Every structure is written in C-alpha cells, then in structure tokens.
Amino acid sequence: MSFYNLVGILASVLLFVAAIVGIARLWLSSNRRYNSSSSVVEAYDRWTEDALLERLWGDHVHLGFYGNPPRVRDFRSAKDDFVHELVRWSGLDRMPPGSRILDVGCGIGGSARLLALHYGFDVLAISISPVQIARARALTSPELAGHCQFAVMDAQALDLPDRGFDAVWSVEAAPHMPDKQRYVDELLRMLRPHGRLAVADWNRRDSADGPMNRLEIWVMRQLLDQWAHPEFASINAMRHHFDCSPWAEGLLAEGADWTIATVPSWRDSILEGIRRPSAVLGLGPKAVFQGLRETPTLLLMDWAFRHGLMQFGVFRGQKSGG
C-alpha cells in the first residue's frame, strides 16, 4: 500500500470519526427536554411537519407487533398487526359496529382509521398537536370522515362529558403526561358502564425490581430528555393508577408485558431508512440530517428494552354496569 493510499484511508477514518462526534455533540446539546405541555406540542408539530416519520413508517407512529417469539415482519404491516392484536387482547373485537371509541394521543390517525374501517367503530381521536390533527384529517378519506373525527385536546383535561364512550384507546401517550394519575382518571371518566379500556405504554422497570446503575441512569435521562418525556411509570404503577382512580367503578385493570413481541420495532425503525432510501432522500438534506439526529435515541430505546430497563406494558379492563 502506497503512502498516499494510507493517508487517504486515515483521512477518511478521521472524517468519519469527526462526523460521529459531531452528531453526538449535536444530539446531546439539542435535546427536547420536557418543560411543559408546550414542549410536547412543539416536538410533535415538528416531527409531523418534516414528514420524515410518515414517509418512513406510514400512518402509525407507534411500535409494531411481531409475535412471541418474534417473527420477521414488514415494519408497516407489524404496526397494523399491533392495532388488531390490542383490539383482540382488550376485548374491543367483541363490541358491535357503531360503538363509540375515544383514541387519546392519536398521532396522525393511523389507529383511529383502522378502528373505524375494520371494526365499524365511530372514533373520536385527539392529540395535543394541532399539526398532527390537521395531517390526520388530511389523510382521512371523505367516506371514512363520518366515522373517524379528530380534535385538538389535552389528554389531562379532556373537554368532553363524563361517560360518553363505549371504549377508550390510548397507545404510547402516557410517557408525555407529567401527572399519570390525572391522565388515567380522564381516560376512565370517559367510559360508560361496561365500557372497555385498551392502553399500551412505554414503561420503566419497577423500583422494586432493583435500582438503576450509573449507565442505566444516564440512558434513562436521555430517553426522557430527547423526546419530551417528563417521566415513565412502571407497569405496576400504571396498574395502581387504574385501580385507585375514583372513576374506576368496578374496573379491574389487567396489565401484561409485550416487550418481546414489540422490541424488533426499534431496529426496524432505523432499517426503514435503508430499505426505503428514497423516502428520506426525497425530502432533501434536512431529512437525512434529522434521521441521523434521531438514530442515537432509537438505539438507546432498543438497548433499554432489550436489557430490562424499559418494558412495553399493555392494560385492559371493563367497567361494571351501573
């Protein structure tokens, strides 16, 4: 190997290392730390406006379902499968067409549209992000719009009358709620007698299962700060919030851990950029940069879920009659 070839290789390595260091410094310095609900609004408005998540992941921002043990699945198909699996597990599939469903934290409306289209439900879907709601409406066909409506609303202060829904659906919304009990109380306040609950959440390891070590503390701090999360609750803590709510009315919440069935989503969410490069490149250099900006957090999420720091909790229940 000639001296010039060696210099060229060394220069390439140095440039690569410099790029990685630069991205890491930017990632750490430009976090989206939670300060108030406006932090969540700003983050989701920006993610929706840049269109990167939609171009890569389709209608659903949430994780996919791969089975237990996981099987190889198309990422977008796994997201649809997640909706159908949660419907079945929570008992919503036993509800008749025309049942009124509230989707809390609806993103750009992917789950809401599936609930209306495949199960015949009348869905009101809400998000705190005006940009998300505008996009959800734009993606909903006129034929479906009569059964799938969207509104801007704060999940911790729902501007809706008590007991107005046959079921409440909420996927990956709780991490953005500073007051988990208030969030749960609002979900249960919406349920009619015999109403059903279907909730899925990113949960932290319960403190009773052992304290975090120094590495885990640092990882947890990044998972909170990078995506505007005030705090995560454990599966046990969320179950306690459901059980002790003044709106429980005979509801016995049951929780389960779907970590194994959903964890491939984190790596697939990165690999989609390789599988569908035109989806990123078609949005220009800014989208490429944004994809690189989000990759470290996605990798940390993958690590946390695979090493027990985080769990994917699902919750179901049904109110008693009255």
C-alpha positions, 0 to 999 in steps of 0.5 A: 500500500502506497503512502498516499493510499494510507493517508487517504484511508486515515483521512477518511477514518478521521472524517468519519470519526469527526462526523460521529462526534459531531452528531453526538455533540449535536444530539446531546446539546439539542435535546427536547427536554420536557418543560411543559405541555408546550414542549410536547406540542412543539416536538410533535408539530415538528416531527409531523411537519418534516414528514420524515416519520410518515414517509418512513413508517406510514400512518402509525407512529407507534411500535409494531407487533411481531409475535412471541417469539418474534417473527420477521415482519414488514415494519408497516404491516407489524404496526397494523398487526399491533392495532388488531392484536390490542383490539383482540387482547382488550376485548374491543373485537367483541363490541358491535359496529357503531360503538363509540371509541375515544383514541387519546394521543392519536398521532396522525390517525393511523389507529383511529382509521383502522378502528373505524374501517375494520371494526365499524367503530365511530372514533373520536381521536385527539392529540395535543398537536394541532399539526398532527390533527390537521395531517390526520384529517388530511389523510382521512378519506371523505367516506371514512370522515363520518366515522373517524373525527379528530380534535385538538385536546389535552389528554389531562383535561379532556373537554368532553362529558363524563361517560360518553364512550363505549371504549377508550384507546390510548397507545404510547401517550402516557410517557408525555403526561407529567401527572399519570394519575390525572391522565388515567382518571380522564381516560376512565371518566370517559367510559360508560358502564361496561365500557372497555379500556385498551392502553399500551405504554412505554414503561420503566422497570419497577423500583422494586425490581432493583435500582438503576446503575450509573449507565442505566441512569444516564440512558434513562435521562436521555430517553426522557430528555430527547423526546419530551418525556417528563417521566415513565411509570412502571407497569405496576404503577400504571396498574395502581393508577387504574385501580385507585382512580375514583372513576374506576367503578368496578374496573379491574385493570389487567396489565401484561408485558409485550416487550418481546413481541414489540422490541424488533420495532426499534431496529426496524425503525432505523432499517426503514431508512435503508430499505426505503432510501428514497423516502428520506432522500426525497425530502432533501438534506434536512431529512437525512440530517434529522434521521441521523439526529434521531438514530442515537435515541432509537438505539438507546430505546432498543438497548433499554428494552432489550436489557430490562430497563424499559418494558412495553406494558399493555392494560385492559379492563371493563367497567361494571354496569351501573 
